[in-house]
Amino acid sequence: MDKRFKITLAIFAVIALVLLWGEHKVHLLGALPWLILLACPLIHMFMHGGHGNHGGHNHHDQSEGKSGGQRDD
């Protein structure tokens, strides 16, 4: 693709986004609280790295008879 085509495509994309924002702003902003609420479980999973080590419990140390997951360093 040549440079002129990319610039033309970018201009059309910006115009389309401006028109869509103007016409659908109420709908998009009305859905924003729900989208944030739906993002909470995803953020929870990513911040904890799944639930493999939730709360800092180390099950391997507990099975060996060490108390509280504390290691002897």
All heavy atoms as TSV, in Angstrom:
chain	resi	resn	atom	element	x	y	z
A	1	MET	N	N	0.851	-1.189	0.000
A	1	MET	CA	C	0.000	0.000	0.000
A	1	MET	C	C	0.882	1.233	0.000
A	1	MET	O	O	1.876	1.294	0.717
A	1	MET	CB	C	-0.892	0.013	1.241
A	1	MET	CG	C	-2.031	-0.954	1.193
A	1	MET	SD	S	-3.215	-0.670	2.516
A	1	MET	CE	C	-2.604	-1.820	3.723
A	2	ASP	N	N	0.483	2.184	-0.792
A	2	ASP	CA	C	1.277	3.404	-0.811
A	2	ASP	C	C	0.828	4.363	0.289
A	2	ASP	O	O	-0.200	4.176	0.931
A	2	ASP	CB	C	1.198	4.072	-2.185
A	2	ASP	CG	C	-0.198	4.554	-2.532
A	2	ASP	OD1	O	-1.159	3.973	-2.005
A	2	ASP	OD2	O	-0.313	5.516	-3.311
A	3	LYS	N	N	1.619	5.371	0.505
A	3	LYS	CA	C	1.405	6.302	1.610
A	3	LYS	C	C	0.105	7.088	1.449
A	3	LYS	O	O	-0.601	7.339	2.431
A	3	LYS	CB	C	2.603	7.247	1.691
A	3	LYS	CG	C	2.626	8.117	2.898
A	3	LYS	CD	C	3.901	8.931	2.947
A	3	LYS	CE	C	3.953	9.766	4.193
A	3	LYS	NZ	N	5.196	10.529	4.278
A	4	ARG	N	N	-0.241	7.460	0.226
A	4	ARG	CA	C	-1.452	8.241	-0.022
A	4	ARG	C	C	-2.708	7.446	0.350
A	4	ARG	O	O	-3.650	7.988	0.924
A	4	ARG	CB	C	-1.504	8.655	-1.492
A	4	ARG	CG	C	-2.616	9.631	-1.795
A	4	ARG	CD	C	-2.623	10.039	-3.238
A	4	ARG	NE	N	-1.344	10.634	-3.588
A	4	ARG	CZ	C	-0.968	10.921	-4.827
A	4	ARG	NH1	N	-1.765	10.675	-5.834
A	4	ARG	NH2	N	0.199	11.463	-5.064
A	5	PHE	N	N	-2.716	6.148	0.069
A	5	PHE	CA	C	-3.854	5.298	0.408
A	5	PHE	C	C	-4.014	5.192	1.928
A	5	PHE	O	O	-5.126	5.251	2.447
A	5	PHE	CB	C	-3.678	3.912	-0.208
A	5	PHE	CG	C	-4.785	2.957	0.139
A	5	PHE	CD1	C	-6.038	3.098	-0.446
A	5	PHE	CD2	C	-4.583	1.952	1.055
A	5	PHE	CE1	C	-7.065	2.235	-0.117
A	5	PHE	CE2	C	-5.605	1.084	1.388
A	5	PHE	CZ	C	-6.851	1.224	0.793
A	6	LYS	N	N	-2.914	5.040	2.639
A	6	LYS	CA	C	-2.965	4.946	4.099
A	6	LYS	C	C	-3.491	6.231	4.729
A	6	LYS	O	O	-4.278	6.184	5.673
A	6	LYS	CB	C	-1.583	4.616	4.664
A	6	LYS	CG	C	-1.133	3.212	4.380
A	6	LYS	CD	C	0.223	2.954	4.980
A	6	LYS	CE	C	0.704	1.551	4.668
A	6	LYS	NZ	N	2.034	1.283	5.237
A	7	ILE	N	N	-3.068	7.370	4.210
A	7	ILE	CA	C	-3.544	8.657	4.730
A	7	ILE	C	C	-5.040	8.807	4.474
A	7	ILE	O	O	-5.796	9.223	5.356
A	7	ILE	CB	C	-2.734	9.826	4.116
A	7	ILE	CG1	C	-1.295	9.778	4.626
A	7	ILE	CG2	C	-3.384	11.165	4.435
A	7	ILE	CD1	C	-0.372	10.767	3.937
A	8	THR	N	N	-5.484	8.451	3.258
A	8	THR	CA	C	-6.910	8.530	2.919
A	8	THR	C	C	-7.729	7.604	3.810
A	8	THR	O	O	-8.793	7.991	4.321
A	8	THR	CB	C	-7.118	8.156	1.438
A	8	THR	OG1	O	-6.290	8.995	0.629
A	8	THR	CG2	C	-8.569	8.323	1.040
A	9	LEU	N	N	-7.240	6.398	4.041
A	9	LEU	CA	C	-7.929	5.456	4.900
A	9	LEU	C	C	-8.018	5.976	6.331
A	9	LEU	O	O	-9.054	5.860	6.987
A	9	LEU	CB	C	-7.209	4.103	4.861
A	9	LEU	CG	C	-7.893	2.940	5.550
A	9	LEU	CD1	C	-9.216	2.624	4.849
A	9	LEU	CD2	C	-6.985	1.732	5.539
A	10	ALA	N	N	-6.945	6.590	6.829
A	10	ALA	CA	C	-6.945	7.153	8.181
A	10	ALA	C	C	-7.947	8.298	8.301
A	10	ALA	O	O	-8.654	8.414	9.315
A	10	ALA	CB	C	-5.546	7.631	8.553
A	11	ILE	N	N	-8.036	9.142	7.281
A	11	ILE	CA	C	-8.984	10.259	7.307
A	11	ILE	C	C	-10.421	9.738	7.344
A	11	ILE	O	O	-11.249	10.224	8.121
A	11	ILE	CB	C	-8.752	11.196	6.098
A	11	ILE	CG1	C	-7.428	11.944	6.280
A	11	ILE	CG2	C	-9.902	12.176	5.929
A	11	ILE	CD1	C	-6.989	12.733	5.074
A	12	PHE	N	N	-10.728	8.731	6.511
A	12	PHE	CA	C	-12.067	8.155	6.521
A	12	PHE	C	C	-12.387	7.492	7.864
A	12	PHE	O	O	-13.510	7.566	8.349
A	12	PHE	CB	C	-12.247	7.157	5.382
A	12	PHE	CG	C	-12.577	7.810	4.065
A	12	PHE	CD1	C	-11.732	7.682	2.982
A	12	PHE	CD2	C	-13.744	8.549	3.920
A	12	PHE	CE1	C	-12.029	8.283	1.777
A	12	PHE	CE2	C	-14.061	9.153	2.713
A	12	PHE	CZ	C	-13.193	9.019	1.636
A	13	ALA	N	N	-11.398	6.849	8.464
A	13	ALA	CA	C	-11.616	6.213	9.761
A	13	ALA	C	C	-11.915	7.258	10.830
A	13	ALA	O	O	-12.807	7.060	11.668
A	13	ALA	CB	C	-10.392	5.388	10.150
A	14	VAL	N	N	-11.204	8.380	10.805
A	14	VAL	CA	C	-11.446	9.441	11.786
A	14	VAL	C	C	-12.842	10.033	11.588
A	14	VAL	O	O	-13.573	10.261	12.568
A	14	VAL	CB	C	-10.359	10.537	11.685
A	14	VAL	CG1	C	-10.737	11.775	12.466
A	14	VAL	CG2	C	-9.021	9.986	12.167
A	15	ILE	N	N	-13.235	10.258	10.340
A	15	ILE	CA	C	-14.570	10.792	10.070
A	15	ILE	C	C	-15.640	9.820	10.558
A	15	ILE	O	O	-16.630	10.226	11.192
A	15	ILE	CB	C	-14.743	11.095	8.563
A	15	ILE	CG1	C	-13.861	12.279	8.168
A	15	ILE	CG2	C	-16.197	11.371	8.218
A	15	ILE	CD1	C	-13.779	12.518	6.675
A	16	ALA	N	N	-15.456	8.533	10.297
A	16	ALA	CA	C	-16.430	7.535	10.744
A	16	ALA	C	C	-16.518	7.510	12.259
A	16	ALA	O	O	-17.621	7.424	12.823
A	16	ALA	CB	C	-16.041	6.165	10.205
A	17	LEU	N	N	-15.390	7.576	12.949
A	17	LEU	CA	C	-15.398	7.570	14.411
A	17	LEU	C	C	-16.088	8.811	14.981
A	17	LEU	O	O	-16.834	8.713	15.957
A	17	LEU	CB	C	-13.972	7.466	14.948
A	17	LEU	CG	C	-13.325	6.095	14.793
A	17	LEU	CD1	C	-11.861	6.158	15.229
A	17	LEU	CD2	C	-14.074	5.057	15.597
A	18	VAL	N	N	-15.870	9.966	14.376
A	18	VAL	CA	C	-16.518	11.194	14.845
A	18	VAL	C	C	-18.033	11.093	14.662
A	18	VAL	O	O	-18.802	11.452	15.562
A	18	VAL	CB	C	-15.947	12.437	14.113
A	18	VAL	CG1	C	-16.797	13.668	14.354
A	18	VAL	CG2	C	-14.512	12.686	14.554
A	19	LEU	N	N	-18.464	10.600	13.512
A	19	LEU	CA	C	-19.904	10.468	13.276
A	19	LEU	C	C	-20.528	9.423	14.206
A	19	LEU	O	O	-21.622	9.639	14.736
A	19	LEU	CB	C	-20.167	10.102	11.822
A	19	LEU	CG	C	-19.872	11.211	10.813
A	19	LEU	CD1	C	-20.032	10.702	9.394
A	19	LEU	CD2	C	-20.763	12.410	11.059
A	20	LEU	N	N	-19.851	8.301	14.408
A	20	LEU	CA	C	-20.379	7.286	15.319
A	20	LEU	C	C	-20.443	7.808	16.745
A	20	LEU	O	O	-21.399	7.544	17.473
A	20	LEU	CB	C	-19.519	6.022	15.261
A	20	LEU	CG	C	-19.744	5.132	14.050
A	20	LEU	CD1	C	-18.693	4.032	14.008
A	20	LEU	CD2	C	-21.135	4.540	14.077
A	21	TRP	N	N	-19.436	8.550	17.171
A	21	TRP	CA	C	-19.433	9.098	18.526
A	21	TRP	C	C	-20.588	10.085	18.702
A	21	TRP	O	O	-21.283	10.078	19.714
A	21	TRP	CB	C	-18.104	9.776	18.833
A	21	TRP	CG	C	-18.092	10.431	20.166
A	21	TRP	CD1	C	-18.177	11.766	20.431
A	21	TRP	CD2	C	-18.040	9.789	21.439
A	21	TRP	NE1	N	-18.157	11.983	21.780
A	21	TRP	CE2	C	-18.079	10.793	22.427
A	21	TRP	CE3	C	-17.958	8.469	21.849
A	21	TRP	CZ2	C	-18.042	10.500	23.785
A	21	TRP	CZ3	C	-17.916	8.189	23.195
A	21	TRP	CH2	C	-17.958	9.198	24.150
A	22	GLY	N	N	-20.806	10.931	17.707
A	22	GLY	CA	C	-21.879	11.919	17.791
A	22	GLY	C	C	-23.254	11.294	17.862
A	22	GLY	O	O	-24.132	11.768	18.586
A	23	GLU	N	N	-23.463	10.219	17.125
A	23	GLU	CA	C	-24.782	9.592	17.076
A	23	GLU	C	C	-25.030	8.622	18.225
A	23	GLU	O	O	-26.171	8.428	18.640
A	23	GLU	CB	C	-24.952	8.844	15.751
A	23	GLU	CG	C	-25.005	9.749	14.540
A	23	GLU	CD	C	-26.247	10.631	14.533
A	23	GLU	OE1	O	-27.318	10.143	14.945
A	23	GLU	OE2	O	-26.131	11.784	14.109
A	24	HIS	N	N	-23.990	7.985	18.730
A	24	HIS	CA	C	-24.170	6.901	19.698
A	24	HIS	C	C	-23.530	7.196	21.055
A	24	HIS	O	O	-23.332	6.282	21.853
A	24	HIS	CB	C	-23.596	5.601	19.135
A	24	HIS	CG	C	-24.268	5.164	17.878
A	24	HIS	ND1	N	-25.518	4.594	17.885
A	24	HIS	CD2	C	-23.874	5.230	16.588
A	24	HIS	CE1	C	-25.865	4.322	16.629
A	24	HIS	NE2	N	-24.887	4.698	15.828
A	25	LYS	N	N	-23.238	8.450	21.309
A	25	LYS	CA	C	-22.587	8.829	22.566
A	25	LYS	C	C	-23.422	8.434	23.782
A	25	LYS	O	O	-22.899	7.917	24.772
A	25	LYS	CB	C	-22.322	10.340	22.573
A	25	LYS	CG	C	-21.666	10.842	23.802
A	25	LYS	CD	C	-21.319	12.330	23.769
A	25	LYS	CE	C	-22.052	13.129	22.765
A	25	LYS	NZ	N	-21.710	14.545	22.779
A	26	VAL	N	N	-24.716	8.638	23.718
A	26	VAL	CA	C	-25.603	8.330	24.847
A	26	VAL	C	C	-25.575	6.835	25.150
A	26	VAL	O	O	-25.503	6.426	26.306
A	26	VAL	CB	C	-27.039	8.804	24.543
A	26	VAL	CG1	C	-27.986	8.381	25.639
A	26	VAL	CG2	C	-27.065	10.303	24.349
A	27	HIS	N	N	-25.601	6.014	24.106
A	27	HIS	CA	C	-25.595	4.571	24.310
A	27	HIS	C	C	-24.266	4.093	24.888
A	27	HIS	O	O	-24.237	3.239	25.781
A	27	HIS	CB	C	-25.871	3.833	22.997
A	27	HIS	CG	C	-27.124	4.265	22.336
A	27	HIS	ND1	N	-28.359	4.080	22.897
A	27	HIS	CD2	C	-27.334	4.888	21.148
A	27	HIS	CE1	C	-29.281	4.569	22.083
A	27	HIS	NE2	N	-28.681	5.064	21.016
A	28	LEU	N	N	-23.174	4.611	24.356
A	28	LEU	CA	C	-21.853	4.189	24.824
A	28	LEU	C	C	-21.601	4.614	26.269
A	28	LEU	O	O	-21.105	3.832	27.079
A	28	LEU	CB	C	-20.766	4.753	23.908
A	28	LEU	CG	C	-20.752	4.204	22.482
A	28	LEU	CD1	C	-19.750	4.964	21.633
A	28	LEU	CD2	C	-20.440	2.722	22.488
A	29	LEU	N	N	-21.954	5.841	26.598
A	29	LEU	CA	C	-21.733	6.316	27.965
A	29	LEU	C	C	-22.701	5.646	28.945
A	29	LEU	O	O	-22.362	5.459	30.109
A	29	LEU	CB	C	-21.874	7.837	28.029
A	29	LEU	CG	C	-20.784	8.618	27.292
A	29	LEU	CD1	C	-21.058	10.115	27.392
A	29	LEU	CD2	C	-19.414	8.284	27.816
A	30	GLY	N	N	-23.887	5.270	28.477
A	30	GLY	CA	C	-24.837	4.567	29.335
A	30	GLY	C	C	-24.379	3.150	29.666
A	30	GLY	O	O	-24.697	2.611	30.723
A	31	ALA	N	N	-23.606	2.539	28.756
A	31	ALA	CA	C	-23.117	1.175	28.984
A	31	ALA	C	C	-21.817	1.160	29.781
A	31	ALA	O	O	-21.411	0.107	30.255
A	31	ALA	CB	C	-22.904	0.483	27.642
A	32	LEU	N	N	-21.177	2.302	29.948
A	32	LEU	CA	C	-19.874	2.344	30.612
A	32	LEU	C	C	-19.878	1.787	32.036
A	32	LEU	O	O	-18.995	0.989	32.374
A	32	LEU	CB	C	-19.337	3.783	30.585
A	32	LEU	CG	C	-17.889	3.978	30.993
A	32	LEU	CD1	C	-16.971	3.197	30.079
A	32	LEU	CD2	C	-17.536	5.448	30.965
A	33	PRO	N	N	-20.840	2.136	32.900
A	33	PRO	CA	C	-20.824	1.538	34.249
A	33	PRO	C	C	-20.947	0.015	34.220
A	33	PRO	O	O	-20.313	-0.672	35.018
A	33	PRO	CB	C	-22.032	2.163	34.944
A	33	PRO	CG	C	-22.332	3.398	34.195
A	33	PRO	CD	C	-21.897	3.143	32.789
A	34	TRP	N	N	-21.743	-0.506	33.306
A	34	TRP	CA	C	-21.895	-1.962	33.210
A	34	TRP	C	C	-20.622	-2.613	32.706
A	34	TRP	O	O	-20.260	-3.713	33.144
A	34	TRP	CB	C	-23.072	-2.309	32.305
A	34	TRP	CG	C	-24.369	-1.844	32.868
A	34	TRP	CD1	C	-25.132	-0.811	32.413
A	34	TRP	CD2	C	-25.041	-2.356	34.022
A	34	TRP	NE1	N	-26.239	-0.654	33.203
A	34	TRP	CE2	C	-26.206	-1.598	34.200
A	34	TRP	CE3	C	-24.770	-3.389	34.911
A	34	TRP	CZ2	C	-27.095	-1.838	35.231
A	34	TRP	CZ3	C	-25.648	-3.628	35.949
A	34	TRP	CH2	C	-26.798	-2.860	36.098
A	35	LEU	N	N	-19.925	-1.954	31.778
A	35	LEU	CA	C	-18.670	-2.509	31.275
A	35	LEU	C	C	-17.609	-2.541	32.369
A	35	LEU	O	O	-16.835	-3.497	32.463
A	35	LEU	CB	C	-18.183	-1.698	30.071
A	35	LEU	CG	C	-19.036	-1.801	28.820
A	35	LEU	CD1	C	-18.528	-0.844	27.755
A	35	LEU	CD2	C	-19.048	-3.230	28.311
A	36	ILE	N	N	-17.577	-1.518	33.203
A	36	ILE	CA	C	-16.628	-1.501	34.324
A	36	ILE	C	C	-16.972	-2.613	35.304
A	36	ILE	O	O	-16.087	-3.317	35.802
A	36	ILE	CB	C	-16.632	-0.121	35.008
A	36	ILE	CG1	C	-16.052	0.921	34.068
A	36	ILE	CG2	C	-15.857	-0.154	36.313
A	36	ILE	CD1	C	-16.184	2.343	34.556
A	37	LEU	N	N	-18.254	-2.796	35.560
A	37	LEU	CA	C	-18.690	-3.853	36.477
A	37	LEU	C	C	-18.348	-5.242	35.922
A	37	LEU	O	O	-17.919	-6.126	36.666
A	37	LEU	CB	C	-20.195	-3.737	36.715
A	37	LEU	CG	C	-20.713	-4.303	38.013
A	37	LEU	CD1	C	-20.161	-3.486	39.170
A	37	LEU	CD2	C	-22.217	-4.262	38.031
A	38	LEU	N	N	-18.509	-5.418	34.624
A	38	LEU	CA	C	-18.173	-6.699	34.006
A	38	LEU	C	C	-16.667	-6.936	33.948
A	38	LEU	O	O	-16.215	-8.076	33.904
A	38	LEU	CB	C	-18.762	-6.767	32.591
A	38	LEU	CG	C	-20.272	-6.925	32.514
A	38	LEU	CD1	C	-20.731	-6.811	31.067
A	38	LEU	CD2	C	-20.697	-8.249	33.106
A	39	ALA	N	N	-15.880	-5.867	33.975
A	39	ALA	CA	C	-14.425	-6.003	33.928
A	39	ALA	C	C	-13.839	-6.434	35.270
A	39	ALA	O	O	-12.721	-6.939	35.325
A	39	ALA	CB	C	-13.795	-4.681	33.487
A	40	CYS	N	N	-14.585	-6.263	36.358
A	40	CYS	CA	C	-14.064	-6.591	37.696
A	40	CYS	C	C	-13.601	-8.045	37.822
A	40	CYS	O	O	-12.510	-8.286	38.344
A	40	CYS	CB	C	-15.085	-6.247	38.766
A	40	CYS	SG	S	-15.275	-4.480	39.013
A	41	PRO	N	N	-14.387	-9.040	37.388
A	41	PRO	CA	C	-13.885	-10.418	37.506
A	41	PRO	C	C	-12.622	-10.666	36.690
A	41	PRO	O	O	-11.732	-11.390	37.123
A	41	PRO	CB	C	-15.035	-11.276	36.987
A	41	PRO	CG	C	-16.240	-10.419	37.076
A	41	PRO	CD	C	-15.773	-9.011	36.928
A	42	LEU	N	N	-12.531	-10.047	35.510
A	42	LEU	CA	C	-11.331	-10.217	34.697
A	42	LEU	C	C	-10.114	-9.596	35.374
A	42	LEU	O	O	-9.038	-10.193	35.404
A	42	LEU	CB	C	-11.535	-9.591	33.317
A	42	LEU	CG	C	-12.539	-10.282	32.420
A	42	LEU	CD1	C	-12.750	-9.481	31.147
A	42	LEU	CD2	C	-12.070	-11.686	32.095
A	43	ILE	N	N	-10.299	-8.416	35.930
A	43	ILE	CA	C	-9.198	-7.764	36.635
A	43	ILE	C	C	-8.781	-8.603	37.834
A	43	ILE	O	O	-7.596	-8.783	38.105
A	43	ILE	CB	C	-9.616	-6.341	37.065
A	43	ILE	CG1	C	-9.810	-5.463	35.838
A	43	ILE	CG2	C	-8.583	-5.734	38.005
A	43	ILE	CD1	C	-10.450	-4.131	36.130
A	44	HIS	N	N	-9.742	-9.173	38.537
A	44	HIS	CA	C	-9.449	-10.015	39.696
A	44	HIS	C	C	-8.614	-11.229	39.280
A	44	HIS	O	O	-7.626	-11.573	39.931
A	44	HIS	CB	C	-10.759	-10.468	40.348
A	44	HIS	CG	C	-10.563	-11.338	41.550
A	44	HIS	ND1	N	-10.248	-10.828	42.782
A	44	HIS	CD2	C	-10.617	-12.683	41.701
A	44	HIS	CE1	C	-10.125	-11.814	43.636
A	44	HIS	NE2	N	-10.353	-12.964	43.009
A	45	MET	N	N	-9.006	-11.866	38.176
A	45	MET	CA	C	-8.272	-13.045	37.730
A	45	MET	C	C	-6.858	-12.691	37.295
A	45	MET	O	O	-5.901	-13.399	37.611
A	45	MET	CB	C	-9.022	-13.730	36.592
A	45	MET	CG	C	-10.222	-14.497	37.084
A	45	MET	SD	S	-11.222	-15.361	35.858
A	45	MET	CE	C	-10.313	-15.357	34.383
A	46	PHE	N	N	-6.687	-11.579	36.577
A	46	PHE	CA	C	-5.359	-11.205	36.111
A	46	PHE	C	C	-4.460	-10.727	37.254
A	46	PHE	O	O	-3.270	-10.993	37.253
A	46	PHE	CB	C	-5.442	-10.126	35.025
A	46	PHE	CG	C	-5.890	-10.663	33.707
A	46	PHE	CD1	C	-7.039	-10.180	33.117
A	46	PHE	CD2	C	-5.179	-11.651	33.060
A	46	PHE	CE1	C	-7.467	-10.675	31.902
A	46	PHE	CE2	C	-5.594	-12.155	31.845
A	46	PHE	CZ	C	-6.740	-11.665	31.265
A	47	MET	N	N	-5.035	-10.045	38.220
A	47	MET	CA	C	-4.222	-9.552	39.332
A	47	MET	C	C	-3.764	-10.688	40.240
A	47	MET	O	O	-2.707	-10.617	40.847
A	47	MET	CB	C	-4.998	-8.514	40.151
A	47	MET	CG	C	-5.284	-7.239	39.406
A	47	MET	SD	S	-3.808	-6.354	38.918
A	47	MET	CE	C	-3.269	-5.736	40.492
A	48	HIS	N	N	-4.562	-11.740	40.345
A	48	HIS	CA	C	-4.195	-12.870	41.187
A	48	HIS	C	C	-3.504	-13.969	40.393
A	48	HIS	O	O	-3.089	-14.964	40.979
A	48	HIS	CB	C	-5.428	-13.457	41.882
A	48	HIS	CG	C	-5.920	-12.620	43.007
A	48	HIS	ND1	N	-5.243	-12.485	44.186
A	48	HIS	CD2	C	-7.016	-11.850	43.136
A	48	HIS	CE1	C	-5.903	-11.679	44.988
A	48	HIS	NE2	N	-6.986	-11.282	44.371
A	49	GLY	N	N	-3.402	-13.828	39.097
A	49	GLY	CA	C	-2.788	-14.864	38.285
A	49	GLY	C	C	-3.578	-16.154	38.309
A	49	GLY	O	O	-3.018	-17.224	38.467
A	50	GLY	N	N	-4.878	-16.055	38.203
A	50	GLY	CA	C	-5.727	-17.231	38.353
A	50	GLY	C	C	-5.994	-17.435	39.833
A	50	GLY	O	O	-5.928	-16.511	40.625
A	51	HIS	N	N	-6.241	-18.643	40.241
A	51	HIS	CA	C	-6.475	-18.913	41.656
A	51	HIS	C	C	-5.525	-19.988	42.167
A	51	HIS	O	O	-5.835	-20.690	43.105
A	51	HIS	CB	C	-7.939	-19.333	41.890
A	51	HIS	CG	C	-8.865	-18.166	41.815
A	51	HIS	ND1	N	-9.024	-17.281	42.848
A	51	HIS	CD2	C	-9.653	-17.729	40.817
A	51	HIS	CE1	C	-9.883	-16.351	42.481
A	51	HIS	NE2	N	-10.283	-16.603	41.256
A	52	GLY	N	N	-4.366	-20.110	41.534
A	52	GLY	CA	C	-3.412	-21.117	41.960
A	52	GLY	C	C	-2.769	-20.788	43.291
A	52	GLY	O	O	-2.524	-21.655	44.111
A	53	ASN	N	N	-2.492	-19.522	43.547
A	53	ASN	CA	C	-1.810	-19.109	44.776
A	53	ASN	C	C	-2.615	-18.002	45.429
A	53	ASN	O	O	-2.095	-16.958	45.767
A	53	ASN	CB	C	-0.380	-18.658	44.467
A	53	ASN	CG	C	0.467	-18.563	45.722
A	53	ASN	OD1	O	0.071	-19.035	46.771
A	53	ASN	ND2	N	1.615	-17.946	45.594
A	54	HIS	N	N	-3.895	-18.203	45.594
A	54	HIS	CA	C	-4.786	-17.181	46.129
A	54	HIS	C	C	-4.528	-16.978	47.615
A	54	HIS	O	O	-4.569	-17.918	48.392
A	54	HIS	CB	C	-6.246	-17.604	45.905
A	54	HIS	CG	C	-7.220	-16.503	46.138
A	54	HIS	ND1	N	-7.431	-15.522	45.213
A	54	HIS	CD2	C	-8.010	-16.212	47.185
A	54	HIS	CE1	C	-8.334	-14.687	45.681
A	54	HIS	NE2	N	-8.699	-15.090	46.885
A	55	GLY	N	N	-4.228	-15.784	48.001
A	55	GLY	CA	C	-4.045	-15.460	49.411
A	55	GLY	C	C	-2.688	-15.858	49.960
A	55	GLY	O	O	-2.459	-15.800	51.152
A	56	GLY	N	N	-1.760	-16.252	49.116
A	56	GLY	CA	C	-0.424	-16.573	49.571
A	56	GLY	C	C	-0.297	-17.928	50.232
A	56	GLY	O	O	0.699	-18.205	50.884
A	57	HIS	N	N	-1.268	-18.810	50.105
A	57	HIS	CA	C	-1.186	-20.136	50.709
A	57	HIS	C	C	-0.268	-21.009	49.874
A	57	HIS	O	O	-0.390	-21.058	48.669
A	57	HIS	CB	C	-2.568	-20.803	50.786
A	57	HIS	CG	C	-3.540	-20.017	51.599
A	57	HIS	ND1	N	-3.400	-19.851	52.951
A	57	HIS	CD2	C	-4.650	-19.336	51.247
A	57	HIS	CE1	C	-4.393	-19.110	53.390
A	57	HIS	NE2	N	-5.172	-18.774	52.379
A	58	ASN	N	N	0.622	-21.690	50.525
A	58	ASN	CA	C	1.510	-22.588	49.820
A	58	ASN	C	C	1.177	-24.007	50.261
A	58	ASN	O	O	1.574	-24.443	51.329
A	58	ASN	CB	C	2.967	-22.232	50.130
A	58	ASN	CG	C	3.913	-22.883	49.152
A	58	ASN	OD1	O	3.549	-23.830	48.464
A	58	ASN	ND2	N	5.120	-22.372	49.090
A	59	HIS	N	N	0.427	-24.729	49.458
A	59	HIS	CA	C	-0.070	-26.047	49.837
A	59	HIS	C	C	1.046	-27.082	49.908
A	59	HIS	O	O	0.942	-28.058	50.627
A	59	HIS	CB	C	-1.161	-26.503	48.873
A	59	HIS	CG	C	-2.339	-25.586	48.887
A	59	HIS	ND1	N	-3.202	-25.509	49.946
A	59	HIS	CD2	C	-2.779	-24.684	47.977
A	59	HIS	CE1	C	-4.135	-24.609	49.693
A	59	HIS	NE2	N	-3.896	-24.091	48.503
A	60	HIS	N	N	2.124	-26.875	49.176
A	60	HIS	CA	C	3.228	-27.830	49.187
A	60	HIS	C	C	3.887	-27.876	50.564
A	60	HIS	O	O	4.184	-28.942	51.081
A	60	HIS	CB	C	4.249	-27.455	48.113
A	60	HIS	CG	C	5.412	-28.400	48.042
A	60	HIS	ND1	N	5.268	-29.684	47.599
A	60	HIS	CD2	C	6.701	-28.241	48.368
A	60	HIS	CE1	C	6.443	-30.284	47.653
A	60	HIS	NE2	N	7.333	-29.422	48.112
A	61	ASP	N	N	4.095	-26.708	51.167
A	61	ASP	CA	C	4.711	-26.664	52.492
A	61	ASP	C	C	3.794	-27.246	53.558
A	61	ASP	O	O	4.254	-27.871	54.498
A	61	ASP	CB	C	5.080	-25.227	52.881
A	61	ASP	CG	C	6.272	-24.714	52.080
A	61	ASP	OD1	O	6.997	-25.553	51.496
A	61	ASP	OD2	O	6.466	-23.485	52.043
A	62	GLN	N	N	2.495	-27.069	53.424
A	62	GLN	CA	C	1.561	-27.586	54.414
A	62	GLN	C	C	1.513	-29.106	54.379
A	62	GLN	O	O	1.344	-29.752	55.399
A	62	GLN	CB	C	0.166	-27.008	54.198
A	62	GLN	CG	C	0.087	-25.546	54.540
A	62	GLN	CD	C	-1.272	-24.965	54.231
A	62	GLN	OE1	O	-2.123	-25.621	53.653
A	62	GLN	NE2	N	-1.479	-23.717	54.610
A	63	SER	N	N	1.688	-29.701	53.199
A	63	SER	CA	C	1.643	-31.150	53.108
A	63	SER	C	C	2.881	-31.792	53.723
A	63	SER	O	O	2.867	-32.954	54.086
A	63	SER	CB	C	1.482	-31.595	51.653
A	63	SER	OG	O	2.637	-31.247	50.923
A	64	GLU	N	N	3.963	-31.028	53.863
A	64	GLU	CA	C	5.180	-31.552	54.474
A	64	GLU	C	C	5.187	-31.359	55.985
A	64	GLU	O	O	6.149	-31.686	56.651
A	64	GLU	CB	C	6.409	-30.867	53.877
A	64	GLU	CG	C	6.641	-31.231	52.421
A	64	GLU	CD	C	7.832	-30.492	51.849
A	64	GLU	OE1	O	8.452	-29.699	52.588
A	64	GLU	OE2	O	8.148	-30.695	50.677
A	65	GLY	N	N	4.124	-30.773	56.531
A	65	GLY	CA	C	4.032	-30.623	57.970
A	65	GLY	C	C	4.539	-29.294	58.491
A	65	GLY	O	O	4.596	-29.088	59.696
A	66	LYS	N	N	4.900	-28.374	57.624
A	66	LYS	CA	C	5.325	-27.052	58.080
A	66	LYS	C	C	4.096	-26.217	58.343
A	66	LYS	O	O	3.111	-26.298	57.634
A	66	LYS	CB	C	6.202	-26.373	57.029
A	66	LYS	CG	C	7.514	-27.101	56.820
A	66	LYS	CD	C	8.351	-26.386	55.788
A	66	LYS	CE	C	9.648	-27.133	55.565
A	66	LYS	NZ	N	10.451	-26.506	54.537
A	67	SER	N	N	4.131	-25.400	59.376
A	67	SER	CA	C	2.940	-24.642	59.757
A	67	SER	C	C	2.884	-23.307	59.047
A	67	SER	O	O	3.877	-22.603	58.963
A	67	SER	CB	C	2.930	-24.409	61.275
A	67	SER	OG	O	4.062	-23.641	61.642
A	68	GLY	N	N	1.698	-22.975	58.547
A	68	GLY	CA	C	1.434	-21.656	57.996
A	68	GLY	C	C	2.160	-21.317	56.729
A	68	GLY	O	O	2.193	-20.178	56.318
A	69	GLY	N	N	2.772	-22.243	56.085
A	69	GLY	CA	C	3.438	-21.962	54.826
A	69	GLY	C	C	4.743	-21.209	55.021
A	69	GLY	O	O	5.276	-20.632	54.092
A	70	GLN	N	N	5.296	-21.193	56.231
A	70	GLN	CA	C	6.543	-20.485	56.468
A	70	GLN	C	C	7.695	-21.407	56.113
A	70	GLN	O	O	7.691	-22.591	56.390
A	70	GLN	CB	C	6.646	-20.049	57.930
A	70	GLN	CG	C	5.569	-19.079	58.320
A	70	GLN	CD	C	5.626	-18.804	59.810
A	70	GLN	OE1	O	6.320	-19.472	60.559
A	70	GLN	NE2	N	4.878	-17.804	60.243
A	71	ARG	N	N	8.712	-20.796	55.514
A	71	ARG	CA	C	9.871	-21.570	55.104
A	71	ARG	C	C	11.032	-21.312	56.055
A	71	ARG	O	O	11.163	-20.245	56.619
A	71	ARG	CB	C	10.286	-21.179	53.698
A	71	ARG	CG	C	9.222	-21.483	52.685
A	71	ARG	CD	C	9.708	-21.242	51.289
A	71	ARG	NE	N	10.468	-20.007	51.196
A	71	ARG	CZ	C	10.572	-19.291	50.093
A	71	ARG	NH1	N	9.968	-19.659	49.022
A	71	ARG	NH2	N	11.277	-18.188	50.070
A	72	ASP	N	N	11.881	-22.279	56.201
A	72	ASP	CA	C	13.111	-22.110	56.968
A	72	ASP	C	C	14.204	-21.716	56.012
A	72	ASP	O	O	14.718	-22.533	55.266
A	72	ASP	CB	C	13.494	-23.424	57.682
A	72	ASP	CG	C	12.452	-23.838	58.690
A	72	ASP	OD1	O	11.793	-22.938	59.239
A	72	ASP	OD2	O	12.285	-25.051	58.907
A	73	ASP	N	N	14.563	-20.432	55.995
A	73	ASP	CA	C	15.610	-19.958	55.083
A	73	ASP	C	C	16.943	-19.851	55.757
A	73	ASP	O	O	17.118	-19.585	56.873
A	73	ASP	CB	C	15.243	-18.586	54.501
A	73	ASP	CG	C	14.085	-18.708	53.507
A	73	ASP	OD1	O	13.953	-19.771	52.906
A	73	ASP	OD2	O	13.343	-17.724	53.363
